[in-house]
Amino acid sequence: MKLKKPKFWDSSKFSFWVILFFPISILFLLFSFIKKLQSPKNFPVPIICVGNIYLGGTGKTPLVLEIFKITKLLGKKPAFVKKYYDYLEDEITMLKKIGRIFVSKNRTEAIESLIENKNDLAILDDGFQDFTINKNLSIVCFNQKQWIGNGFIIPSGPLREKLSALKRAHCVFINGKADTRIENEIYKENKNIEIYYSKYKPLDINKFKNKTIIAFSGIGNPTNFFDLLIENNLLLKEVFYYPDHYNFSKTELDTLINKAKINNAVLLTTEKDYYRIDDNYKKNIEFLKIELEIENKNSFIELIKKSL
């Protein structure tokens, strides 16, 4: 059974749970340190890695899709690389619709398959904490609203490693509004790092205007999806939160669909959630198509060019 993200992860208030889980966080850090002792492998193709430090909901997948489009326009033959976990089928499905993807329990093997298939650029969706691969460009994603949460390591907090890990990164993407406090914290760890801002642009928002909306989502930070609907002046009647990568049961979907019918409402979710829904239910559910808008995009393209 999947659990929702604990509320104390994003709270600045003291929590007993932080203290309770702290010994496990120390073990997690120790395990991470051991992983760093591995020797990275070089490959004959460039490796662009999009990862995070905050666990989930930082906008990795939309950025990965944008990098794929950019590098294709630059004349490359990119392909996605993703480590296999059965709960990531939604992300794998999204990436497959855009381009070739190589999935394996071992990212190194996936990259080798990519090379054998004549692709000349590997885009890693996640993998910042994989020390077996030498990366040409390492990008770390954050969400401005959640930033680093309570600042503690899993399970006391949402961080996969300390913020000092940014010393390994070439650039940071912040999804949200400009925030000098966050920028200053980043530059304390890596004064040479590039910082870019991005935001989600809904592509088909007008068809949901002036309609009652019931929204549901099981992504890393569902609040960000619901906020996007509100920011675009949709009539949001009710929202339902689920754990990240959640597989909706038929009973749950029936309940949501009936609730929408009773309220004469549109049942709306994210594209990633939509791919996890049983096909028999999709005709009763809409998803919001989005793309990523990158500020200073030309500068980011130049950074990509240098890594190729």
N, C-alpha and C positions, 0 to 999 in steps of 0.2 A: 504494500500500500504506500502510495506517494504522499509525502507530507507537505503542507504549505510552508513557505518561508516563515521562520519565526519572527514575530513583530519586534522582538528585542534586538534583532540584527541591525535594524535601521533606527534604533532609538538612542538618543544621547543620555537618557536617564539610566541610573544604575539598575542592573538586573542581577538577581541571584543566579540566573542561568549562566551568565558569563563566568562567574566564579566556579560554578559546578562543573562546567565543561572545560575549564582552563587547562587542566592536566592533559586532556585529550588534544587540545590545541597545541600544546608543547610537543606531544608525540607527532602530530601532523607536521609541525615545523621541522622536527628531526628527520622525518621521512623525506621531506622536501629537500633538506640539506644533502642527504645521501644521494638523491636523484641527481643533484648538481655535480656529483663527482664523475658522472658518465662523460665519455669523450664524444663530442659531436661529430657526425659524419658529413663530409662535403659531397655535393652532387653536381653533375655537369649542367644542371638547369637552375635558374634563379628560384629561390624559395621566399615567398611573401607570406608571413604569418600574421593572422588577425586573432588576437586572444584577449584575455581579461585577467584581472586580479580579483575583482568583485564577482562572486559566483552568480552568473545568470542575469539576463535582462539588461545587457549593456549595449545591444545593437550590433553584435558581431555579424550576424547573417546578412542584414541589409548592406553592411559595408563590404563584405565579401562579394556580394552580387555586383556592387558598384565597381569594385576593383576588376572583376572579370570583364565588365563592359569596357572599362578604360584600357585595359591591356590588349583586348581584342582590337580596339581602334588603333593601338600602337603597333599592330602587326604581329602580335604574339599569338601562340596557340595554347592558351591557358586551360588548366583543368583544376578542379577542386580536389582536395585531399581531406579526408575526415576519418578519425578513428571510430571504429564500429562500437556502438552501444545500442542495444535493441530499443531503448527509449528515445533514440534520436531519429527515428524513421521520418518524423515530420520535417526536420531540417534537410535530411537527405533527399526527400521527395521534392522540396522547394529548389534545391540546387540542381537536381536532375533536369528540371524543366528549363533551366537556363543553359547548362553545358555538361560536359563529361565530368563524372566524379569517380574517384578511386577511394574505396572504403576498405579498411582492414583494421584488425586489432593492433596492427603494428604500422605506424605511419611511414616508417622507413620502407617497408615492403610496398605500401601504396604508392610512394614516390617512384620507386623502381619500376612498378607497373606503368605508371604515367610516362616515364621515359621510354619504356619499351613500345608504348603506343604512339610515339612520335609527338607527344605534347612537349612544349619547350618552356613551360612555366607552371610551377606548383603553387596554388593558393591554399594555404592551410586555414581551414575554419576551426579555430581553437588550436592549441599546441604551444602556447607561450611557455608552458611549464614542461614541455618535452625537450630534454637536454641532449637527446641523441641526434638532433638535426641542427646543422649550421644554417642560420637564416640570413638572407640578404637584406630583408626588411622586416622588422618586428614592430607590430602595431598593437597597442593596448587600448581597449575601449572602456569608457566609463559612461554612466548616466549622471548628468548634472544634479538631478534631484536626489538620488541615493548616494552619490559619490562613493565613499568607502564605508558607508553605514556607521556602525559603532567603532570601527577601526580594529576589531579583533579578528583573529584567525579562526577558521572553521574548527569546531562547531560553536565556539563562543561568539563568533561573528561571521560575516559573509566573505571574508578574504581568503583567497587560496594561498597567498603569501604576503609578506610585508610590502609596503609601498616602495621600499628601497629596491625592489625588483625592477623598478623603472630604469635603473642604471643599464639594464640589458636592452631596453627598448629604443627604437629610433624615433618613434612618434606616438602621440596619444590622440585619441579621438574622444571628444566630450559631446555626448548627445544632449542638447539642451541649450540654455542661454549662457552667454559669456559670464564667467565667474572668476574674478581676480584672486579670490581666496584660494580656490582650487588650483589655479595656475601657479600661484606662489608655492603651494605645497609640492606641486610637481617639479618645479624648478629647483627646489631644495634637494631633491633626489637626483636630478639630472639637468644641469644648467644648459646643456646643448640639445635637449630634446625639442622636437617640433610639436606644437599643439594646434589641433584643428577642431573646429566645431561643426556639428551636423544637426539636422532636424528631420523629422519625418514629414513627408508631403503626401497627403491623401490624394489618390488619383481619381477616385470616383465618388467623392463626398457629396456631390450635388444630388445624386439619386436618393440620398437618405435625408435630405433637407425636408423640413415640415412633416416629418413622420415620427411617430412614437418609436423609440428604440429600447429594446431590452438587450443588453450586451453581456457576454460571458467570455472568459479567457482563462487559459492555463499556461501562461508563459512566465518567464523569470520575474517580471514586474508588471502584473496586469494593470496596476494603477496608472502606469504611463499610457496604456492603450485607452483606458477610460478617460483620462485627462485630455487626450488628443480629440476624442469625440466632443467633449465639453468645449474645448478651445475652438472647435469648428462649428459651435452653436447648434449641435444636434440635440433633439429633445430626448434626453436620457431619462427613462422612467425607473429602471432598476438595473443593477449590475450583479454579476455572480463571479466570485473568485475561485480558482482551482489551482492545485499545485502545478509546477512547471512540467511540461511534456505529459500532461494528464490524459489518460485514455477514458473518454466519456462513456459511461454505461448507457445502454438503451433506455433504462428507466430514467436516468438523468436527462437524456435528450428528449424523451417523451414529455417530461415535466416542463422543460424549458419551452418546447414547442407549444404545448397547451397554454402555458402562461402568456406567450406571445399572441396566440389566437384570442384568448379572453380579453386581452388589452388592445386588440387590433394593432399590434406592434410588429416591427421588423426585428427578427432575432439576428443579432450581429456579433461576429467574432473576428479574430485575426486570421490572416492567411495561413499562418503556421498551425493554428488550432484547427482550421478547416480541414487540413490534410489528415488529421487524426480522427475525423468523424466518419462513422459508418456511411457508406455510399447511399444507403436507403433513406438517410435523413437529410442529405445535403440539399435537396430541393426546397426544404423548409428553412434553410439557414443561409444568410449572406455573409460574405467576408469583406473587410475593407482592404483594398489594394493600396499599398504605399510604396514610395521610393525614397531614397535618402538624398537630401540636399546637403551638399558640402560647401561650407564657406571657404573662400580662397582655394577653389578647386584646381585652378591652374598651377598653384604652388604645389599642391599635393601630387598632381600629375608629374611635375618635374622631379619630385622626390621618388616617385615610382620609376621614372626613366633612369635615374641614377642607380637603382637597384638591379636593373635588368642586364 
